[in-house]
Amino acid sequence: MTVNRHPFGALWQEFNQVQDEFTQWLNRASGAAAAAPLSVWEDEHAVYAEADLPGVDPAKLEVTVTEGNQLTVQGERTPPEVAGAAWVRQERPFGRFTRAVGLPALVDADKVEAKYADGVLRLTLPKHEAAKPRKIAVRGE
C-alpha cells in the first residue's frame, strides 16, 4: 500500500508541535496544566481524538469544529466538596478549560461523533470528501 504524503506534511507536523508546546506552556502559566490532555491521530478515512477528562460532567462539555480543521474542546471540572477539611495538596486542575488544536485534514463537521466513557472523550471526525485521496485514471491516447 502506498501512502501519499502532503508535500508540507513535515513542516505542518512541526508547526502543530510548536503550537501544542506553546499551549502547554500557557496552560502551566495559567494554572490549568493537564486540564485536557489530548491525543490526535488519523487514517485515510478520519481523524481521531481522545481527551482524558476524569471528573468532568459530559453535560458540561462542548466540542466544536470550525473552518473544517480546527477542533475545540471546552468544559468545566468542578472541585470536590471538602467540608470541614483543609487542602494539603491540590494538583488536579479545576475550573473551565479550553483546548483548541489544528487538525491535519478537513473534516465533515456534520458527521463528527463524540462519546464519553470512563473519563475519556473519544471523537471520530470523518474526513471531508475534498481531503480524501482520489485515484485518477490515466488514459492513453
C-alpha positions in Angstrom: 0.0 0.0 0.0 1.4 3.4 -1.0 0.9 6.2 1.4 0.7 9.7 -0.1 2.3 12.4 1.9 1.4 16.0 1.8 4.5 18.0 0.5 4.4 20.2 3.5 3.5 17.4 5.9 6.7 17.5 8.0 6.5 21.3 8.2 2.8 21.1 9.2 3.7 18.5 11.9 6.4 20.7 13.3 4.1 23.7 13.3 1.4 21.7 15.3 4.1 20.5 17.7 5.2 24.1 18.4 1.6 25.2 18.8 1.0 22.3 21.2 4.1 23.2 23.3 3.0 26.8 23.4 -0.5 25.8 24.5 1.0 23.6 27.2 3.2 26.4 28.4 0.2 28.8 28.5 -1.8 26.2 30.5 1.0 25.8 33.0 1.4 29.5 33.3 -2.4 29.9 33.9 -2.5 27.0 36.4 -4.6 24.9 34.1 -1.9 22.3 33.4 -3.2 19.0 32.1 -6.8 20.3 32.1 -7.5 18.3 29.0 -4.6 16.2 27.7 -5.4 15.4 24.1 -4.1 12.8 21.6 -4.9 13.1 17.8 -4.2 10.7 15.0 -5.5 9.9 11.5 -6.0 7.3 8.9 -7.3 7.6 5.4 -10.9 7.9 6.5 -11.0 10.0 9.6 -9.1 12.0 12.3 -9.5 10.7 15.8 -9.0 12.4 19.1 -9.1 11.3 22.7 -9.1 13.6 25.8 -8.6 12.5 29.3 -11.3 14.3 31.3 -11.8 12.4 34.6 -14.4 14.0 36.8 -15.9 16.1 34.1 -19.6 16.0 33.7 -20.3 15.2 30.0 -23.2 17.7 30.1 -20.6 20.4 30.6 -18.5 19.5 27.6 -18.7 21.4 24.3 -17.0 20.1 21.1 -16.8 22.3 18.0 -15.2 22.1 14.6 -14.6 25.4 12.8 -13.1 26.2 9.4 -13.2 22.5 8.7 -10.0 21.8 10.6 -10.0 23.5 14.0 -11.1 21.3 16.9 -12.1 22.9 20.2 -13.0 21.1 23.3 -14.3 23.2 26.2 -15.6 22.1 29.5 -15.5 22.6 33.3 -14.2 20.4 36.0 -15.8 21.3 39.4 -13.8 20.9 42.5 -14.9 18.3 45.0 -16.8 19.4 48.1 -14.4 19.1 51.1 -16.5 20.5 54.1 -14.5 20.8 57.3 -11.2 19.9 55.7 -8.1 21.9 54.5 -6.3 21.1 51.3 -2.8 19.7 51.9 -2.0 19.3 48.3 -4.1 20.1 45.2 -2.6 19.2 41.9 -5.7 18.3 39.9 -6.9 21.3 38.0 -10.4 22.6 38.4 -12.5 25.2 36.6 -13.2 26.0 32.9 -10.8 24.8 30.3 -10.4 25.1 26.5 -8.3 23.1 24.2 -8.0 24.1 20.6 -5.9 22.2 18.0 -5.5 22.3 14.3 -6.4 19.1 12.6 -4.2 17.6 9.8 -7.1 17.4 7.3 -10.5 19.0 6.6 -13.3 17.1 8.4 -17.0 16.8 7.8 -18.3 18.6 11.0 -21.9 17.2 10.4 -20.7 13.7 10.8 -18.5 14.0 13.9 -19.2 11.5 16.7 -18.4 12.3 20.3 -18.5 9.6 23.0 -17.7 10.0 26.7 -17.0 6.9 28.9 -14.8 6.2 31.9 -13.5 9.8 31.9 -12.3 9.7 28.3 -13.8 11.8 25.5 -13.4 9.9 22.2 -14.0 11.8 18.9 -14.3 10.4 15.4 -14.0 13.2 12.8 -14.7 11.8 9.3 -12.5 13.4 6.7 -14.3 15.7 4.2 -14.5 14.2 0.7 -12.2 17.0 -0.5 -9.5 15.8 1.9 -9.6 12.2 0.8 -7.2 10.9 -1.8 -8.6 10.4 -5.2 -7.3 7.8 -7.7 -7.1 9.3 -11.1 -7.4 7.0 -14.1 -4.8 7.6 -16.7 -5.9 7.1 -20.3 -3.6 6.5 -23.2 -4.0 8.5 -26.4 
